[in-house]
Amino acid sequence: MIKQIVKKKYLAEILVLVGILITIGSAVMFYFEPYFYFGFLSGLLITIIGKSIYNSVRRNIKEDIVPQLYREHLGSSLYRPSEGFSQSEVYNSHLLKTHERFISEDLISGELYNRKYKMSEIFLYDTLANFKKPISSIVFSGLFIQVNLESRLPDSVYVIPKGSEQFDYLPLKNKRVTSNDLIDSTFDVYSRDKSGVEKLFKTPFSEALIQVNEKYKKLFVAVKKHATYIAIDSRKELFTIRMFRPLNKQFLDDLTNEIEAIKTIIHSLVADIG
């Protein structure tokens, strides 16, 4: 199906480009010959048809390709492209600090290893000062997931990329050293309780983190009593396509890899702390 969609997108782009050229050319020639008015209308019509086909391609991606991918890798799931997490759901995880602008879309929900989950893209922005006008700067772009995986640990544990400024929930006095040198050199671990950290990093969770971190350097995990949260700041808009930009299998591979990374982490936690 992806090959058919690529061809359809290519056709849409050709029609839009041809339509724009005819429209501009006819508008210029209309000054010399009024009959070019019909060429101007034809160019507009061709452009409209091209955009209509392009919008159809976007719907195919959203409504057919992506849901099919979720069924293959996550089993039965509910996909709601226009919905997402609320700000309170994300910020109450304490995994990411609050920013000026918040967007969430492409919500997926279902069960993973017999635990209910919700996952969506989130985008966080701050405003940067500029000598002309303020500029909105993106500070996080990627998948965020909440899994109803209850923990038997004494207190919440937060695993943050080394030196990240995205986490501000606990002070430095709650920063912990684990029994794994590679974890300590890659992540900053925070918790109010030392024993819970020691227990957590003696499980396969450590290996899962290291494995996933090889591909995703900005990986955030919060293991809390009522749920586990994972955020991957990949800076890729996985569900968005652009006109005149390539659409190929990499689009699906990127999404598949992130889903499998999340499954790896959750699977490592289910048997040990859930």
C-alpha positions, 0 to 999 in steps of 0.5 A, spaced: 500 500 500 505 504 501 508 504 494 501 506 491 500 512 496 507 514 494 505 514 487 499 518 489 503 523 492 507 524 486 501 525 482 498 530 486 505 534 487 506 534 479 498 537 478 500 542 484 506 544 480 503 544 473 497 548 476 501 553 479 505 554 473 499 555 468 496 560 473 502 564 474 503 564 466 496 565 464 496 571 469 502 574 466 499 573 459 492 576 460 495 583 460 496 581 452 491 577 451 484 576 455 483 569 452 488 567 457 483 568 462 481 561 461 488 558 462 488 562 469 482 558 471 484 551 468 491 552 472 487 554 478 482 547 477 488 543 476 492 546 483 485 544 486 485 537 484 492 536 486 491 539 493 485 534 493 489 528 491 494 530 496 489 531 502 487 524 500 494 521 501 494 524 508 488 521 510 490 514 507 496 515 512 492 517 518 486 512 517 489 506 514 497 506 514 498 508 521 492 504 524 495 498 520 502 499 523 499 499 530 495 493 530 501 489 527 505 491 533 501 493 539 495 488 537 488 491 538 488 499 539 484 505 538 487 510 534 484 517 535 488 522 530 485 529 533 486 527 540 492 527 545 494 527 552 492 533 556 497 538 559 495 536 566 496 528 564 503 530 562 506 535 567 503 531 573 507 525 571 513 530 573 517 527 568 518 533 563 518 540 566 512 545 564 513 550 558 509 555 555 506 552 549 503 544 549 500 540 543 498 533 543 495 529 538 495 522 534 492 518 541 493 511 541 490 507 547 489 499 548 493 494 552 500 492 552 502 486 556 495 486 559 496 493 562 492 499 559 496 504 556 495 511 552 500 514 547 501 520 543 505 525 540 507 531 544 510 538 542 513 543 547 515 550 546 518 556 549 518 563 547 525 566 545 527 573 545 529 576 538 531 583 536 525 584 532 519 579 535 519 573 539 520 566 536 517 560 538 522 554 539 521 547 540 524 544 546 521 537 546 518 533 540 516 525 540 512 520 543 509 520 550 506 514 553 503 512 560 502 505 562 498 503 568 503 499 571 503 499 578 510 499 582 512 496 588 518 500 589 518 505 596 517 511 592 518 514 584 524 513 580 526 518 575 531 516 569 533 522 565 538 523 560 545 526 563 545 533 564 538 534 561 534 541 563 527 538 562 527 535 569 526 540 575 521 536 580 526 533 585 532 537 587 540 535 586 540 532 593 535 526 591 540 524 585 542 517 586 548 513 584 546 506 581 550 499 581 551 500 574 556 504 571 554 505 564 547 507 567 550 512 571 554 515 565 548 515 561 543 518 565 541 522 571 537 518 576 532 521 581 528 518 587 527 520 594 528 513 596 535 509 595 533 502 596 528 503 591 533 505 586 537 499 588 532 494 587 530 497 580 537 497 577 538 490 579 532 488 574 532 487 566 530 494 566 537 496 566 539 492 560 533 495 557 535 502 558 542 501 555 539 498 549 534 503 547 539 509 549 543 506 543 538 509 538 534 514 542 539 519 546 533 523 549 530 518 553 526 519 559 522 514 564 518 515 570 517 509 574 511 511 579 506 507 584 500 508 579 503 508 572 510 508 568 511 514 563 516 514 558 518 520 553 522 519 547 525 526 544 526 524 537 524 531 534 521 527 528 514 528 526 512 521 525 505 522 523 506 528 518 508 528 511 510 534 507 509 536 499 515 536 495 518 531 500 520 524 500 515 519 503 518 512 503 519 506 508 523 510 513 517 513 515 514 507 517 521 504 520 521 510 524 515 509 528 516 502 528 522 503 532 520 507 537 514 503 538 519 497 539 523 501 544 517 502 548 515 495 548 522 493 550 522 498 556 515 496 559 516 488 558 523 489 562 518 492 568 512 488 568 515 481 571 519 485 576 516 491 579 509 490 576 
